[in-house]
Structure formats: C-alpha cells, structure tokens
Amino acid sequence: MKSRNVFYPILFSLLFMASCGIDNDRQFGIFEVMEDDVTVIMDGVITTNSLDDFIALDDAFPDVNLINIRECEGSLDDEINLEMSLRVHQAGINTHLLENATIQSGGVDFFLAGIKRTTDANTGIGVHSWADAVSMATDYPEGHEEHQAYIDYFMAIGFSQAEAEDFYYFTIYAASADDIHWMTEAEIEQYGMFTE
C-alpha cells in the first residue's frame, strides 16, 4: 500500500479521536456537514475508512457543493485517497482552504479535486514523494507504470497530460517521503493550485 507518509507526532492522537467518532449524524470520519447541508468541514488524516465515510456523506447529503479544509496532514492509503478525490471531482464539489489551513502530500491531491479551488490567508501546501514498504516514487524512472495512477488521476480531474506529468514529477522530487517541501507562491501559481 502506497502512502504519502504522515510524520507529525500528533498522527496517532488524531487517528484515535477519529476512531472514537462523534455521536452526530453530520460527522463522517474527518468530514462534518454544516447546518446548511451543502458545506463540509474537513479536518484530519485520510485513512482507509475515508472513502466509505465520503460515500455515506454523499448519500445522506447529496447537495454538498463545498469542502472547507481546516487541515489535512496527508493520506495513509493513496489508492483510497485517489478514488475518493475523483468522486469529489465527479460530484462537482469545490474545495477551499480556511485561514491558517495546511494541506500536505495526499491532502494536496484531495484539494486539487475541487472544481473551484480557493484559499483564505496564511495557508500552506506541502508536497513530497510517496513510499511503500520497500521503495519510494523516485526509485522508479519517469514513465514507469508505478507513476501512472497518479498521472491518470490528475488528468481525470482536468489536467492535460503535460500538466499532470509536470506537477506529479515536481512533487516526488521536491522532497523525500520523510520530509516536506512547502510550495512557494511562484510554484503555487506555476502549477495552478488555485482557480481564482
């Protein structure tokens, strides 16, 4: 299982809190539906349960059109993340970074699923290589089949093939799996992270 490694010490406490759940019919793992029934707050690590959580949310609140991200430190399961993120895009949902929000690694892939992608002030976007039990993305040459799922995903959410390849290879070479590269304003503009 490939993952964008989450290396913050708070990971286990976050996962513990998520597993405890909240007795709230608006809470679906790391997603909480606001009282307007169309806005969601996302806060936490994407896990193997996140796809099921999002499907349940979508079934219960089919009119959701905006996901406000407070923080997403990454993904523990890239395959699940890419499938869930594609569903977000296909549902026509917009994504937004709240003030002081940060997204990292798989959280960046998720954010990019938004039809419109916007931000408040003082936000951060961190990227790095993925890794599995035996290797990192950069162990494989460009064009290798191990890269294709990510490139296909970026193309499925609206990137051209050239844009998908450029951004994907930028992320995996920007930092190793146990490090992080915070994108500069120039990089954010170059790769079209925000739509407005």
N, C-alpha and C positions, 0 to 999 in steps of 0.2 A: 504494500500500500504506500503510494507516494504521499508525501505531505510537505506543506510549507511549514517547516519546523517553528513551533511557538516556543520561545525560550525565556519568557518572563517568569519570574518566581511565582507570580500570582496565578499561574495557569491552573494548578490543582485546586486552589480555593474557588476559582471561577467555575471549574467543572463540577465541584462539589455543590456549589449553590445552584447550578443549572439542574443537576440531578435531583436535588431536593424538590424543585418545582415550586410553583406558587399556585395556591388554590384560587384560580382566576381563569374564567373562561375566555379571557382575552390574551392569555400568556401561552405561547407556543415555543418552548425552549428559549432561545435567545431573541425571539420576536415577541413584541407586545403590541396589540392593536389598540389604538387610541379610541376615545369615546365617539369620534366622528365616523368610525367604521371604515375609513379609507386610508388612514395614516398609520404606519407601523414604526415603532422604535426598535432598532436592532442594537444589541449590546452583548458582546461576548465572542467566544471562540466557536468556529464552525466545526461540528463534530459529525460522526456517522449518523446521528439522530436528526440532524438539521433538515435534511431533505424531507423526511416524514413529518417533521414539525411544520415545514413550509406548506406541504400538501394539505395538512389538516387546517392550517390557517386559511389557505386559499379556498378550501371547501366551505369553511364557516363564514368567511368574509370575502366573497368573490369580487367586491368592488374596490378592494385596496388598490391604490394607484401611486403611493409614495412610501418609500422606506427611508426614514431618517436614521443615519448611523451615528451612534454615540462613540462606539469603539469596537473594532474587530481586530484582534491580535493575530488572526490567521486561521488556517484550516488544518485539522488533524487528518483529513481524508480528502485529497484533491479530486478524486473521481466523483464523490458525493457533491463536493462544492461546485464542480463544473456543471453537473447535471442540474443542481438546484439553481444556480445562477442563470443557466439557459432558460429555465422555467420562468424566472423573474422577467427576463427579457421578452420572452414569448407572451407573457401576460400584459405587456405594455406598461410595466411599472417603472417609475422614476426613482432615482437614488439621490440622496443628499447627505452631505457631511455636516453635522451640527458643529457649533462653535467649540473649538478645542478638541475636536474628534481626531482620532488617528485610525488609519487602516494599514494593515501590513499583509504582505505576501498573498495568501489566498483571499484575504479580505479585500484586496485590491481587485482581484479577478471578479469577486462578487460585485463590488461597486460599479465596475465597468459594464455590468449587465443592464444598468439603468438606461431607459430610452433618453431621458434628460438626466444629466449628471451635474449637480450644483454643489456649492460649498458655502459655509459661513467662514468667519475669520479664524486664523490660528490653527489650521488643520495640518495634518501630516500624512504623507503617503510613503510607505516603506516597502521596498521590494528586495527579493533575494532569490537564490536558487532553490529548487525543490530537492528533496533527497528521499531515498527509500532505505531499506535496511542495509544495502550493500553499495550504493552509488549515489552520486549527485548528478544533476542535469548536465553539468559541464564535463562530465566524464564521457558524454556521447557527442560525436561530431555534429555540426549543423546538418540538417537534413535527415538525421537518424529518426527512425519510427518512434522512438521514445519521446520525441518532442511533439509529435503530430497532434495528439489530443488537445494540447493547449492552443496550438495554432488553429486547429479546426474550431475550437471554442471561440476564439477571438473573431474569426471570420463569421461564425454563426450569429454573433451579436453586432455585426455591421462593419467590422474592419475589412479592408481589402487584404489580399494575401500578403502584399508587401508590408502593409501596416502591421498586420498580425505577426509576421516574422520579425520585423524590426523591434516591436515592443517586447515580444517574448524573449528574444535573444538579449535585448538590453537587460531585462530583469534577471536572467540567470547568470549573467556575467557581472552584474552590478555589485553583488555580494554573495559570499558563500552561504550555505544553508544555516550555519550557526551565527550569522552576522546579519546586518540590515543596512540597506542604503536608503536614506531619506531623499526622495526626489527633490531636485531644485526647482525653482519657479520656471527656469528655462526648459527643464526636462518635462515638467507638467504641461507646459504649452506645446512643446515639440510633439508629445505623444497624445495630445488631445484628451487629457483626462477629464476635463470639464466641457460640457457642451455650451455653456453660457456663463 
